[in-house]
């Protein structure tokens, strides 16, 4: 192999975009094939959709039209991201809103399993079990999105997410209209054996019994005024921020009382008292307080995800298309989580994301001026030449 060829091969192996996309190869290996409806061939394969939507979130495009303009006019995006021959606006939006969801769900679930296997649980949380913070996040919808009624003159959709606290990555997701109750989503977002972490909205004594019956553990904030029938009082250390620890039945007898015993822990932080109910009898009261404190991780994720990946800049209006975009945003985050762990041994941060964006642009510029070599062939997600080991 000549020196020039070896140099070019090394550059290909180090391409940052290929490294970011490389986990998708395994996720696509058993993915259902996206087929055309009728005799007209697809203008955009599912692999094209996946690359384009990932690029949309990674580069913070402000709209679908902005994305299409970049795909048409920017050499790098046209060569490496868009389908050969480009994509028309009508074909792009029709595809996003009507096909590819089965494949997107498959890729998301496979990639989530990859990330779970690769990313370590934070050492500080390793003794707390498999923690899943659960919450919903409203998306401002357009008036044409009739399915997303929220109140008169206002349309909103809602993303319900289970967030892996220990690894700092999204887990399961559902999408509803903005008025939908969040509590029925729990059985979809928290698996038996996991511990769901909930805010006060999820307080429901019937659910507490059902979750225990199905071995879904919980740590849920409750109202300070919640009626408690004390069965056992646990000792509290005098120097602890915990001031209450007891095994109780919650609710009013012969009315809405829990059938199963529940542990209630009360603690104070910065002058504010918190009361949480749980079925985790195996942990200390301080650990229970810590678990509820960790619920902020899902709030931080939603804020970061919306701000830096522009997930809620809608390019779809139907429930189908919106779920496509949400899943693509989660897939982009999982790709970043794997990339940041493998390249830097860190969790996702905006500094690393900006660094990645700059590296991609610099590498594209280097390809354009490399003597004797044009840019490498289009990255088509068959990463034989590009993927790192």
NORLIN-V388323 format. One line per field, one symbol per residue. phi: phi as a letter, one per 30 degrees, with the letter a starting at -180 (. if undefined). burial: + if it has 24 or more other ideal C-beta (glycine too) atoms within 12 Angstrom, else -. Layout:
phi: ???
burial: ???
This chain:
phi: .ddddddddddddcdddddddeddeddcdcdeddcdcjdddddbddededdddddeddchddadddedddddcceddddccddeiibdedddddddcbajdedddedddddddedddddddeedcddcjdcbdbacbdcdccdddddcebaeibcbcbccbccdddcibdccbbbbdddddddddeddcbdejdcdcbdddddadddedddddcicdabbdbdddedbcdcaccdbddcdddcaaacbccjceibbdddcdbccbcbbbhiccbbbcacdddcdddddddededdddddddedddddcchdcddcbbdeddddedddddddddddddddddddbibddbdddddddedddddddddedcddibdddeedcicdeccddd
burial: -------+--++-++++++++++++-++--+--+-------++++++++++++++++++++--+--++-++--+-++++++++--++---+++++++-+++-++++++++++-+++--+-----+--++++++++++++-+---+-++------++++++++++++++++++++++++---++-+++-++---++++++--++++-+++-++---++++++++--+-+-----+------+++++++++++------+-++++++++------++++++++-+++++++++++++-++--++-+++-+++++++++++++++++++++++++++++++++++----++---++--++-++--++-++-------++-++++-+--++--
